[in-house]
Amino acid sequence: MRQANTLFRKAFLAINGVIMRIVLDLQANANDEGGLIVGNWSGKYDGGVAPWRWTGSPEIYEQFYANKTPVKYGQCWVFSALVVTCKSTEV
C-alpha cells in the first residue's frame, strides 16, 4: 500500500507541475491569452520596447501593473525570464 501511495504522490506532483507550467505560460503570453507581454518577432517594435532592450523582469511587471495593459514586446528569452521570476517570487 505504501508503494501505491508513493506512486500516486509522484504522479500527482508531476501532473500539478504540468498544470503549473501551462498556467504560467498562459499568464506570460498576451498575444492570444491576455497575459503580460506581447510577443513580436517581426523586427518592428514601434509603440513598444525591442525585446533585447529589457534589463529585467521586474521592469516588465511594473509596467504591466501600472498600465493594466500587456507590455510590448518580448521574445522567447523574455517570456522565460517572466516565468522564472513569477515562479521564484513568493507572494
Secondary structure by P-SEA (a helix, b strand, c coil): caaaaaaaaaaaaaaaaaaaaaaaaaaaccccccccbbbbccccccccccccccccaaaaaaaaaacccccccccaaaaaaaaaaaaaccc
